[in-house]
């Protein structure tokens, strides 16, 4: 006769850890909007560097 696995584990008396309240410090906000990329910049955001000899 087997004992179900949920009966083998004893119940913990300590409360489950977890963040209940919001963080005390607000998230940092950017100072200004990012500048628009130049028309030469690729639309996907890849960094392209010219090949120098």
C-alpha positions, 0 to 999 in steps of 0.5 A: 500500500502506497502513501500519496506523495502529498501526505508525505510532505509536512505543512510548513508553518512559515508563510510563503515568501513573496513580494506583497507590496510594491517596491519602495523606490520608484522605477527610474524614468528617462530624462528625455525621449531618445532621439530619432535615428538618422535615415541611414540607420537600419530599421531593425536596430542593427549596429553597422560599422564601416570596414576600415582597411 
